[in-house]
Amino acid sequence: MSTGLDECAPVGGIDRADLILTAFDGFGRLTLSQISRRTGVPRSSVHRMLDRLVALRWVRRDGLHYQLGLRLVELGMLAVQQDRLHAAALPFLRELRRATGSTVHLAVLDGADVVYLERLEGVGAGEIATRVGGRRPAAPTSVGKVLLANVIGVGSVVGSLGVRQELAAVRQRGVAFDRGEALPHVGCVGAPVGVRGDVVGAVSVCGPLELMAVNDRIVNLVQQTGQQIHHALTRQPATGLAAGVGRR
């Protein structure tokens, strides 16, 4: 049965890699010849591309047969988890913005950077140079401090004694602060989404330092939001942020 792959003319390395990976749709294992026929790519080109994909763990080789590799499984699971995280978080992020008036972020850790999955604009948002899909060095940001302290663990973080002590304090109190460290004149309060050993992201509120009120109410709201999102992900009952805001 035709897959339609032969109708797609590859125009570059990425296109050919996509054709090769798509060739496995519905097939657990394929030979070099089968992949060449299904993609319309010459055998020599397929062979070179497969060698590279095997080296990158996108494809596995078993004798004369090839199959999708574990790296694709890892990336697929990451995409699913991040999509679930964003979907679970969005209503609580909206409520947090309403309750604080500040710009709200949802972020995850990627190596030494944070990647923003969501940004809801609040007062002074024009001064906050972040965007959905954007990344920043994790260490100076409130969400990054939370993730470094809880995901990696203080003991394995490379940095000065002062950095390790700060992350230890973040881990202990469950909240992190950024007072113009990541962006000049911008203050943030961040908290984890999850608990120790199961932190899947971080949430923060940010605003201009001169307008940003950092008090127990703000800290509690950010922490509650992280807890709410985690409970939504794990489908466990939790007290509502909206109810809590109404009594403050």
C-alpha positions in Angstrom: 0.0 0.0 0.0 1.3 3.4 -0.9 2.3 5.7 2.0 2.6 8.8 -0.1 6.2 9.2 0.9 7.4 9.0 -2.6 5.3 12.1 -3.4 7.4 14.2 -1.1 10.6 15.4 -2.8 13.4 15.8 -0.2 15.1 19.1 -0.5 17.7 18.8 2.3 19.1 16.7 5.1 16.3 17.5 7.5 13.7 16.6 4.9 15.4 13.3 4.2 15.7 12.5 7.9 12.0 13.1 8.3 11.2 10.9 5.3 13.3 8.1 6.7 11.8 8.3 10.2 8.3 8.5 8.8 9.0 5.4 6.7 8.7 3.4 10.0 5.1 4.4 10.5 3.2 1.1 10.8 6.4 -1.0 10.6 8.5 -2.1 13.5 11.7 -2.9 11.5 12.8 -2.1 8.0 15.8 -3.0 5.9 17.9 -0.5 4.0 16.2 -1.5 0.7 12.8 -1.2 2.2 13.5 2.3 3.5 14.9 3.4 0.2 11.8 2.1 -1.7 9.4 3.7 0.8 11.1 7.1 0.7 12.3 7.3 -2.9 15.7 8.3 -1.6 18.7 6.5 -3.2 20.2 3.6 -1.2 23.6 5.4 -0.8 21.9 8.5 0.7 19.7 6.4 2.9 22.7 4.5 4.2 24.6 7.7 5.1 21.6 9.2 6.8 20.9 6.0 8.7 24.5 5.9 10.0 24.1 9.4 11.3 20.7 8.7 12.9 22.1 5.6 14.5 24.9 7.6 16.0 22.4 10.1 17.4 20.2 7.3 18.8 17.2 8.3 16.7 17.4 4.9 15.0 18.7 1.5 16.1 20.4 -1.1 14.0 20.0 -4.8 14.5 21.9 -6.7 11.8 20.3 -5.8 8.5 17.3 -4.2 10.1 16.6 -0.7 11.5 14.0 0.5 13.9 13.2 3.7 15.7 15.6 4.5 18.5 15.2 5.3 22.2 16.1 9.0 21.7 12.8 9.5 19.8 11.0 7.8 22.7 12.6 10.2 25.1 11.8 13.2 23.0 8.2 12.0 22.5 7.7 11.5 26.2 9.1 14.9 26.9 6.7 16.5 24.4 3.7 14.7 25.9 4.7 15.6 29.5 5.2 19.3 28.6 1.9 19.4 26.7 0.1 17.8 29.7 1.9 20.3 32.0 0.8 23.3 30.0 -2.8 22.1 29.7 -3.0 21.4 33.4 -1.4 24.7 34.4 -3.2 27.2 32.2 -6.3 27.8 34.3 -4.3 28.2 37.4 -1.9 30.6 35.7 -4.8 32.7 34.6 -6.1 32.9 38.1 -2.7 33.8 39.5 -2.4 36.6 37.0 -5.9 37.8 38.0 -5.1 37.7 41.7 -1.7 39.4 41.4 -1.9 41.6 38.3 1.7 40.5 37.5 3.2 38.7 34.5 3.0 35.0 35.1 5.4 32.4 33.7 5.5 28.6 33.5 8.9 27.1 32.8 10.9 23.9 32.6 14.6 23.2 32.8 16.7 22.3 29.7 20.3 21.8 30.6 21.6 25.1 32.1 18.6 27.1 30.7 14.9 27.5 31.5 12.4 27.3 28.6 9.2 29.2 29.0 6.1 27.2 28.2 3.7 30.0 29.0 3.7 33.8 29.6 0.6 35.7 30.6 1.2 39.4 30.6 0.5 41.7 33.6 1.4 45.2 34.7 4.8 46.3 33.3 5.0 43.3 31.0 6.8 45.5 28.4 9.9 45.5 30.6 10.0 41.7 30.9 11.9 40.3 27.9 10.6 36.8 27.9 8.4 34.8 25.4 6.8 31.5 25.0 9.4 29.1 23.7 12.2 31.4 24.7 15.0 30.4 27.0 17.3 32.2 29.5 20.2 31.0 31.7 18.5 29.3 34.7 20.8 30.5 37.5 19.6 34.1 37.9 15.9 33.5 37.3 13.5 32.7 40.1 12.0 29.7 38.1 15.6 28.6 37.3 16.7 28.7 40.9 13.7 26.6 41.9 14.4 24.0 39.2 18.1 23.9 39.8 17.5 23.4 43.6 14.8 20.8 43.2 15.5 18.9 39.9 19.3 18.7 39.9 19.9 18.9 43.6 22.2 21.3 45.4 25.1 18.9 45.7 25.6 18.5 41.9 25.2 22.2 40.9 28.5 23.7 39.7 29.0 27.1 41.3 30.3 29.0 44.2 29.6 28.3 47.8 27.2 31.2 47.8 25.3 29.8 44.9 25.0 26.4 46.6 23.9 28.0 49.8 21.2 30.0 48.0 19.9 26.9 46.2 19.9 25.1 49.5 17.8 27.9 51.0 15.4 27.8 48.0 15.0 24.0 48.4 14.2 24.5 52.1 11.7 27.3 51.9 10.1 26.2 48.6 10.3 29.6 46.9 12.9 31.6 45.0 13.4 35.3 44.4 15.0 37.3 41.6 15.6 41.0 42.4 16.9 42.3 39.1 19.4 39.5 38.6 18.0 38.1 35.3 16.6 41.3 33.9 17.4 44.8 35.2 14.6 46.4 37.2 12.5 43.3 37.2 11.6 41.3 40.3 10.2 37.7 40.3 8.9 35.2 42.8 9.1 31.5 41.7 7.9 28.2 43.2 8.0 24.6 42.1 5.4 22.6 40.3 5.7 19.4 42.4 7.4 18.2 45.5 10.9 17.1 46.3 11.9 14.3 44.0 9.0 15.1 41.6 9.4 18.6 40.4 8.2 18.9 36.8 8.3 22.7 36.3 8.2 26.0 38.0 5.8 29.0 38.0 6.6 32.6 38.8 5.1 36.1 39.0 7.2 39.0 37.7 6.9 42.8 37.5 8.9 46.0 37.7 10.8 46.1 40.9 9.3 49.5 41.9 5.8 48.0 41.5 6.4 44.4 42.6 5.0 43.7 46.1 6.8 40.7 47.6 4.9 39.7 50.7 3.4 36.6 52.3 0.3 36.9 50.2 2.2 36.9 46.9 4.5 34.1 48.0 1.6 31.9 49.2 -0.3 32.5 45.9 2.7 31.4 43.8 3.3 28.3 46.0 -0.4 27.4 45.9 -0.4 27.7 42.1 2.5 25.3 41.8 0.8 22.9 44.2 -2.5 23.2 42.3 -0.9 22.4 38.9 0.9 19.4 40.4 -2.3 18.1 41.9 -4.1 18.6 38.5 -1.3 16.6 36.8 -1.6 13.8 39.3 -5.4 14.0 39.5 -5.4 14.4 43.2 -7.8 16.7 45.0 -6.5 20.0 46.2 -7.8 23.2 47.7 -8.8 25.7 45.1 -6.7 28.8 44.5 -9.8 30.7 43.5 -11.4 30.0 46.9 -8.3 31.0 48.7 -7.9 34.2 46.8 -11.5 35.2 47.6 -10.7 35.1 51.3 -7.5 37.2 51.2 
